Amino acid sequence: MSQQRLESRLADLQEETLPELPELVHLRMEETYQIISGKDETRLEAASEHQETVRRKRMPRWLSRVMISAASVAGGLVLLISLGFISPAMAETLKQLPFMSSVFQLAGDAGLRKANEAGLTTNVQQTVTQDGMTLTVSEQMYDGSRLSLVLTRSKGVYEHKSFSDSWAIPDPKTGSLNRPIDFYVNGELVNTGGGIAPGGPEAPDSVIVTALNSGNLQLPDTFDLKMSVYLPGFADPFIFEFPVTRQVSESFVLTPDILKTHDHIKLMIKRLEVSTTSTQLTAEIQGEPGAHITAIEANIPDKYKVNGHFSVFFELSDEQGREVRELGGEGGTGEGNFLYKNFNYEPFETIPDRITIKPTIWKDGQKLYIPELEVTVPVK
């Protein structure tokens, strides 16, 4: 390359602006620097006078070269991250660094960890600022059964050290908890169950938000999501808008419609969705045609009731008896003569050939199985 072309290229590079690092990366780096600084201060306080004298001596040339090389590597690392020139092998290595780890990997359930490892999560990196507070949606995962995303607040001094603790603040006038988030799918407000989980000790300024996990929701594989986040002390919501696309490597949607009857209990297994990232079960407690909801529960013997209600749960296991952990559930009244139950679980380690569903009741601190209502559903 000629001297003139080289000078021209250098001039062009000076004018180029590197893209800004995502907010979550900044937060991770800041946390790491604080940890390093704290460790350095501890070492300095514990150092002897002799060590101080040695430290003040001239630095050997070889050590100087090592430090310069390390600084160059660190600078190159930041440059690579900024430009996005990261190979899969390097990306996996970077995940081991505390400021690069995904919150899904740090604090998520087994399904979110699997999704992150398989590349089934989407990088959002959208921020909204209001009155000095910045919220960031960094990553999200949607597999058809649930939407999970990471919401992070900006660094600062807060009344609650953990971001998750600040969500449980009652309204000073009514005493009730503030509504945390409204979700809109393609412009329509969605009535959805969900939850907010802490980001854990390594990400106290983050929470994992889960929604769109109701069994009666029928959503397209791709849609535009609007999310209005309400925080105590802020008059207006923090509004995020971004596209969502279903991503899953393997999935089975089963509609067995299996009815089991025992002791005035009519249990219908309506839907079972099994994927590599989550498991979802939808069931119905049915009554006689035209029966009111109260009549359905009234006909069920008291030995199955808790505080007058039939509160049934379900344990799921594969053909080898390995169970999956329940993540949460909801229930309600159907449009007809039934009560619906919807439960979400972690994924099975591998997609099973069949799933056994065991109805259980928790009463007086004891778990009561109802074997007569047990159902086995073939998957493959």
LODO-298439 format. One record per residue (C-alpha): residue number from 1; x, y, z negated. Coordinates in Angstrom, 2 decimals. Example, Ala and Ser with C-alpha at 12.3 -4.5 7.8 and 13.67 -1.06 7.14 Angstrom:
<pts>
PT     k        px        py        pz
PT     1     12.30     -4.50     -7.80
PT     2     13.67     -1.06     -7.14
</pts>
This chain:
<pts>
PT     k        px        py        pz
PT     1      0.00      0.00      0.00
PT     2      1.42      3.41      0.99
PT     3      2.15      6.10     -1.57
PT     4     -0.64      8.29     -0.14
PT     5     -3.26      5.52     -0.34
PT     6     -2.14      4.64     -3.85
PT     7     -2.51      8.24     -5.04
PT     8     -5.94      8.44     -3.39
PT     9     -7.10      5.24     -5.14
PT    10     -5.84      6.47     -8.51
PT    11     -7.75      9.72     -8.04
PT    12    -10.95      7.75     -7.30
PT    13    -10.50      5.64    -10.43
PT    14    -10.15      8.75    -12.56
PT    15    -13.57      9.93    -11.40
PT    16    -15.29      6.59    -12.05
PT    17    -17.18      6.27    -15.33
PT    18    -17.31      2.96    -17.12
PT    19    -20.82      1.86    -18.13
PT    20    -21.62      2.39    -21.77
PT    21    -21.47     -0.62    -24.05
PT    22    -24.87     -1.89    -25.29
PT    23    -25.99     -0.55    -28.65
PT    24    -25.93     -4.01    -30.24
PT    25    -22.27     -4.47    -29.23
PT    26    -21.44     -1.12    -30.85
PT    27    -23.17     -2.27    -34.05
PT    28    -21.31     -5.60    -34.10
PT    29    -17.96     -3.85    -33.51
PT    30    -18.64     -1.35    -36.29
PT    31    -19.52     -4.14    -38.73
PT    32    -16.31     -5.98    -37.80
PT    33    -14.17     -2.85    -38.25
PT    34    -15.71     -2.31    -41.70
PT    35    -14.88     -5.89    -42.68
PT    36    -11.29     -5.52    -41.47
PT    37    -10.90     -2.15    -43.23
PT    38    -12.21     -3.60    -46.47
PT    39     -9.77     -6.49    -46.32
PT    40     -6.87     -4.13    -45.56
PT    41     -7.72     -1.90    -48.53
PT    42     -7.78     -4.93    -50.82
PT    43     -4.39     -6.07    -49.60
PT    44     -2.90     -2.59    -50.07
PT    45     -4.14     -2.31    -53.64
PT    46     -2.65     -5.70    -54.51
PT    47      0.73     -5.02    -52.84
PT    48      3.83     -4.70    -55.04
PT    49      6.35     -1.82    -54.97
PT    50      8.80     -4.08    -53.16
PT    51      6.25     -4.79    -50.43
PT    52      5.61     -1.08    -50.08
PT    53      9.34     -0.45    -49.63
PT    54      9.58     -3.15    -46.97
PT    55      6.51     -1.77    -45.21
PT    56      8.12      1.69    -44.98
PT    57     11.23      0.32    -43.30
PT    58     11.62      0.65    -39.60
PT    59      9.42     -1.77    -37.68
PT    60     11.43     -4.42    -35.79
PT    61     11.37     -4.05    -32.02
PT    62      9.86     -7.50    -31.49
PT    63      6.98     -6.71    -33.86
PT    64      6.36     -3.43    -32.08
PT    65      6.07     -5.30    -28.80
PT    66      3.63     -7.80    -30.31
PT    67      1.39     -5.00    -31.60
PT    68      1.46     -3.21    -28.25
PT    69      0.54     -6.47    -26.50
PT    70     -2.32     -7.09    -28.95
PT    71     -3.64     -3.57    -28.39
PT    72     -3.47     -4.12    -24.63
PT    73     -5.41     -7.37    -24.92
PT    74     -8.06     -5.67    -27.08
PT    75     -8.37     -2.83    -24.58
PT    76     -8.64     -5.29    -21.72
PT    77    -11.34     -7.19    -23.60
PT    78    -13.47     -4.08    -24.01
PT    79    -12.91     -3.22    -20.34
PT    80    -14.01     -6.69    -19.25
PT    81    -17.11     -6.49    -21.43
PT    82    -17.98     -3.06    -20.05
PT    83    -17.58     -4.10    -16.42
PT    84    -19.37     -7.42    -16.86
PT    85    -16.48     -9.43    -15.31
PT    86    -16.84    -12.31    -17.77
PT    87    -16.53    -15.95    -16.76
PT    88    -18.75    -18.58    -18.46
PT    89    -15.72    -19.89    -20.39
PT    90    -14.80    -16.41    -21.62
PT    91    -18.43    -15.65    -22.47
PT    92    -18.52    -18.73    -24.69
PT    93    -15.30    -17.60    -26.39
PT    94    -16.67    -14.10    -26.97
PT    95    -19.72    -15.58    -28.72
PT    96    -17.38    -16.69    -31.51
PT    97    -16.52    -13.06    -32.31
PT    98    -18.75    -11.58    -35.07
PT    99    -19.67     -8.47    -33.07
PT   100    -20.58    -10.45    -29.92
PT   101    -22.75    -13.18    -31.44
PT   102    -26.40    -13.29    -30.43
PT   103    -28.85    -12.72    -33.29
PT   104    -30.75    -15.72    -31.87
PT   105    -27.60    -17.75    -32.48
PT   106    -26.95    -16.24    -35.92
PT   107    -30.44    -16.41    -37.43
PT   108    -32.83    -18.01    -34.94
PT   109    -34.54    -21.38    -35.21
PT   110    -33.32    -24.43    -33.29
PT   111    -35.31    -23.47    -30.20
PT   112    -33.87    -19.96    -29.99
PT   113    -30.36    -21.29    -30.47
PT   114    -30.91    -23.81    -27.68
PT   115    -32.33    -21.12    -25.41
PT   116    -29.32    -18.89    -26.04
PT   117    -26.85    -21.69    -25.37
PT   118    -28.67    -22.72    -22.17
PT   119    -28.81    -19.17    -20.81
PT   120    -32.61    -18.98    -21.08
PT   121    -32.63    -15.60    -22.83
PT   122    -32.85    -12.23    -21.08
PT   123    -30.68     -9.21    -21.84
PT   124    -32.99     -6.16    -22.29
PT   125    -30.82     -3.46    -23.97
PT   126    -33.59     -0.84    -24.18
PT   127    -33.42      1.89    -26.84
PT   128    -35.91      4.44    -28.19
PT   129    -34.96      7.29    -30.55
PT   130    -37.29      9.27    -32.80
PT   131    -36.34     11.71    -35.59
PT   132    -32.82     10.35    -35.90
PT   133    -33.83      6.68    -35.86
PT   134    -32.89      4.52    -32.87
PT   135    -34.47      1.12    -32.24
PT   136    -33.05     -1.29    -29.67
PT   137    -34.53     -4.38    -28.04
PT   138    -31.39     -6.31    -27.11
PT   139    -32.53     -9.75    -25.96
PT   140    -35.73    -11.73    -25.48
PT   141    -36.90    -15.27    -24.78
PT   142    -40.26    -16.36    -23.34
PT   143    -40.94    -20.04    -22.67
PT   144    -44.72    -19.94    -22.23
PT   145    -45.44    -20.92    -25.84
PT   146    -43.98    -17.85    -27.52
PT   147    -42.15    -14.60    -26.94
PT   148    -39.21    -13.90    -29.24
PT   149    -37.08    -10.77    -29.16
PT   150    -34.37     -9.07    -31.22
PT   151    -35.18     -5.61    -32.59
PT   152    -32.31     -3.64    -34.16
PT   153    -32.28     -0.32    -36.01
PT   154    -29.42      2.16    -35.83
PT   155    -26.81      2.31    -38.55
PT   156    -27.60      4.55    -41.50
PT   157    -28.37      4.78    -45.20
PT   158    -31.82      3.33    -45.88
PT   159    -33.96      2.60    -48.89
PT   160    -34.02     -1.05    -47.79
PT   161    -30.64     -2.54    -46.88
PT   162    -32.31     -5.22    -44.75
PT   163    -34.43     -4.10    -41.79
PT   164    -36.89     -6.93    -42.44
PT   165    -37.64     -5.60    -45.95
PT   166    -38.84     -2.26    -44.57
PT   167    -41.77     -3.91    -42.77
PT   168    -43.50     -4.90    -46.01
PT   169    -44.24     -1.34    -47.16
PT   170    -47.92     -0.69    -48.02
PT   171    -49.70      2.43    -46.85
PT   172    -49.62      4.96    -49.74
PT   173    -53.29      5.87    -49.18
PT   174    -54.93      2.49    -48.56
PT   175    -52.44      0.16    -50.24
PT   176    -52.60     -2.19    -47.24
PT   177    -49.63     -3.15    -45.09
PT   178    -49.04     -1.03    -42.03
PT   179    -49.65     -2.65    -38.67
PT   180    -46.17     -3.42    -37.39
PT   181    -46.46     -3.96    -33.61
PT   182    -49.06     -3.82    -30.85
PT   183    -48.47     -5.87    -27.70
PT   184    -49.85     -5.08    -24.25
PT   185    -49.66     -7.50    -21.31
PT   186    -50.08     -5.83    -17.92
PT   187    -51.68     -2.87    -19.68
PT   188    -54.17     -4.89    -21.79
PT   189    -53.95     -5.04    -25.59
PT   190    -53.41     -8.66    -26.65
PT   191    -54.77    -10.18    -29.84
PT   192    -51.82    -12.32    -30.79
PT   193    -50.41    -14.04    -33.78
PT   194    -46.76    -13.61    -34.61
PT   195    -44.19    -12.87    -37.22
PT   196    -41.03    -11.01    -38.15
PT   197    -37.97    -12.90    -39.38
PT   198    -34.78    -11.37    -40.83
PT   199    -31.60    -11.27    -38.80
PT   200    -29.72    -12.83    -41.70
PT   201    -26.70    -11.61    -43.69
PT   202    -24.60    -11.14    -40.54
PT   203    -27.23     -8.93    -38.87
PT   204    -29.17     -7.15    -41.65
PT   205    -30.19     -4.31    -39.32
PT   206    -31.93     -6.72    -36.92
PT   207    -35.16     -8.71    -37.00
PT   208    -36.47    -11.47    -34.74
PT   209    -40.01    -10.66    -33.60
PT   210    -42.20    -13.53    -32.38
PT   211    -45.56    -13.04    -30.65
PT   212    -47.79    -14.25    -27.81
PT   213    -47.82    -17.66    -29.48
PT   214    -51.58    -18.15    -29.83
PT   215    -52.86    -21.34    -28.24
PT   216    -55.86    -19.61    -26.66
PT   217    -53.72    -17.15    -24.68
PT   218    -53.45    -17.81    -20.96
PT   219    -50.61    -15.65    -19.66
PT   220    -48.90    -15.58    -16.26
PT   221    -45.29    -16.67    -15.89
PT   222    -44.27    -13.07    -15.15
PT   223    -45.83     -9.92    -16.62
PT   224    -45.07     -6.39    -17.80
PT   225    -44.87     -6.06    -21.57
PT   226    -45.51     -2.90    -23.55
PT   227    -44.63     -2.96    -27.22
PT   228    -45.61     -0.22    -29.70
PT   229    -43.57     -0.50    -32.90
PT   230    -44.92      1.28    -35.99
PT   231    -42.50      2.13    -38.78
PT   232    -43.38      3.73    -42.14
PT   233    -42.47      7.41    -42.21
PT   234    -42.78      7.95    -38.45
PT   235    -45.87      9.58    -37.01
PT   236    -45.54      8.05    -33.55
PT   237    -44.76      4.50    -32.51
PT   238    -41.53      3.46    -30.80
PT   239    -42.68      2.33    -27.35
PT   240    -40.79     -0.21    -25.24
PT   241    -41.73     -1.40    -21.76
PT   242    -39.95     -4.15    -19.83
PT   243    -40.74     -7.16    -17.60
PT   244    -40.96    -10.66    -19.06
PT   245    -40.43    -13.90    -17.13
PT   246    -41.02    -17.41    -18.40
PT   247    -37.76    -19.34    -18.59
PT   248    -37.58    -22.99    -19.58
PT   249    -35.48    -25.87    -18.31
PT   250    -38.02    -28.65    -18.95
PT   251    -41.65    -28.44    -20.07
PT   252    -44.74    -30.64    -20.37
PT   253    -48.27    -29.30    -20.93
PT   254    -50.63    -32.04    -22.11
PT   255    -54.41    -31.82    -22.54
PT   256    -55.27    -35.21    -24.08
PT   257    -58.73    -34.24    -25.46
PT   258    -58.53    -37.13    -27.93
PT   259    -61.35    -37.18    -30.52
PT   260    -60.94    -38.89    -33.90
PT   261    -63.72    -39.11    -36.49
PT   262    -63.45    -39.99    -40.18
PT   263    -65.43    -39.08    -43.31
PT   264    -67.46    -36.32    -41.57
PT   265    -64.28    -34.87    -40.02
PT   266    -64.22    -34.64    -36.22
PT   267    -60.70    -33.85    -35.01
PT   268    -60.03    -33.07    -31.35
PT   269    -56.44    -32.81    -30.08
PT   270    -56.88    -30.27    -27.28
PT   271    -53.45    -29.23    -26.09
PT   272    -49.81    -30.08    -26.65
PT   273    -46.97    -28.14    -25.01
PT   274    -43.51    -29.64    -25.28
PT   275    -40.37    -27.95    -23.97
PT   276    -36.65    -27.74    -24.65
PT   277    -37.18    -24.57    -26.71
PT   278    -40.48    -25.04    -28.59
PT   279    -43.45    -27.28    -29.35
PT   280    -47.04    -26.07    -29.67
PT   281    -50.17    -27.91    -30.81
PT   282    -53.79    -26.79    -30.46
PT   283    -56.54    -28.76    -32.22
PT   284    -60.24    -28.33    -33.04
PT   285    -62.37    -29.33    -36.01
PT   286    -65.76    -29.94    -34.43
PT   287    -69.27    -29.99    -35.80
PT   288    -72.66    -31.10    -34.62
PT   289    -74.12    -29.32    -31.57
PT   290    -75.50    -25.95    -32.65
PT   291    -74.01    -26.20    -36.15
PT   292    -72.71    -23.04    -37.80
PT   293    -69.08    -22.84    -38.88
PT   294    -70.04    -22.92    -42.56
PT   295    -72.00    -26.11    -41.96
PT   296    -68.93    -27.81    -40.49
PT   297    -66.91    -27.27    -43.66
PT   298    -69.88    -27.98    -45.91
PT   299    -70.16    -31.53    -44.51
PT   300    -66.50    -32.32    -45.24
PT   301    -65.94    -33.98    -48.66
PT   302    -64.36    -31.81    -51.37
PT   303    -61.34    -34.12    -51.71
PT   304    -60.07    -32.68    -48.40
PT   305    -60.70    -29.03    -49.32
PT   306    -58.57    -26.36    -50.95
PT   307    -60.53    -23.51    -52.54
PT   308    -63.59    -24.63    -50.64
PT   309    -61.90    -24.70    -47.22
PT   310    -60.62    -27.49    -45.01
PT   311    -57.00    -26.41    -44.58
PT   312    -55.39    -29.08    -42.46
PT   313    -51.78    -29.18    -41.24
PT   314    -50.07    -31.48    -38.78
PT   315    -46.75    -33.30    -38.85
PT   316    -45.24    -34.13    -35.47
PT   317    -42.70    -36.91    -34.86
PT   318    -41.24    -38.71    -31.86
PT   319    -41.15    -42.46    -31.12
PT   320    -38.19    -42.85    -33.50
PT   321    -39.94    -41.09    -36.37
PT   322    -37.89    -37.88    -36.14
PT   323    -39.99    -34.90    -37.23
PT   324    -39.82    -31.31    -36.02
PT   325    -40.02    -28.33    -38.36
PT   326    -43.19    -26.23    -38.34
PT   327    -42.59    -22.54    -37.61
PT   328    -46.08    -21.23    -38.38
PT   329    -49.69    -21.50    -37.45
PT   330    -53.05    -19.83    -37.31
PT   331    -56.70    -20.78    -37.34
PT   332    -60.07    -19.29    -36.64
PT   333    -63.56    -19.84    -35.37
PT   334    -64.20    -20.88    -31.81
PT   335    -66.89    -19.59    -29.50
PT   336    -68.91    -22.74    -30.10
PT   337    -69.34    -25.20    -32.93
PT   338    -65.71    -25.70    -33.90
PT   339    -62.74    -24.36    -35.86
PT   340    -59.48    -24.09    -33.94
PT   341    -56.00    -24.68    -35.30
PT   342    -52.81    -23.62    -33.54
PT   343    -49.32    -24.54    -34.78
PT   344    -45.82    -23.84    -33.47
PT   345    -42.80    -26.06    -34.11
PT   346    -39.13    -26.25    -33.29
PT   347    -38.28    -28.33    -30.21
PT   348    -37.45    -32.00    -30.36
PT   349    -33.77    -32.79    -29.91
PT   350    -34.71    -34.37    -26.57
PT   351    -38.08    -34.53    -24.82
PT   352    -39.77    -37.58    -26.42
PT   353    -41.65    -40.35    -24.65
PT   354    -44.55    -39.93    -27.08
PT   355    -45.53    -37.76    -30.04
PT   356    -47.38    -38.89    -33.17
PT   357    -49.61    -36.28    -34.83
PT   358    -50.33    -36.82    -38.53
PT   359    -53.02    -34.63    -40.18
PT   360    -52.12    -33.69    -43.76
PT   361    -53.67    -31.75    -46.65
PT   362    -51.72    -30.00    -49.41
PT   363    -53.77    -30.16    -52.61
PT   364    -52.66    -29.73    -56.22
PT   365    -49.04    -29.75    -55.09
PT   366    -49.42    -33.11    -53.40
PT   367    -49.39    -33.99    -49.70
PT   368    -52.36    -36.09    -48.64
PT   369    -52.21    -37.97    -45.34
PT   370    -55.34    -38.83    -43.41
PT   371    -54.16    -41.90    -41.45
PT   372    -57.59    -42.47    -39.90
PT   373    -57.15    -39.21    -37.92
PT   374    -53.61    -39.95    -36.74
PT   375    -53.09    -39.63    -32.98
PT   376    -50.25    -40.67    -30.66
PT   377    -49.96    -38.80    -27.36
PT   378    -47.78    -40.06    -24.49
PT   379    -45.53    -37.35    -23.02
PT   380    -43.77    -39.03    -20.11
</pts>
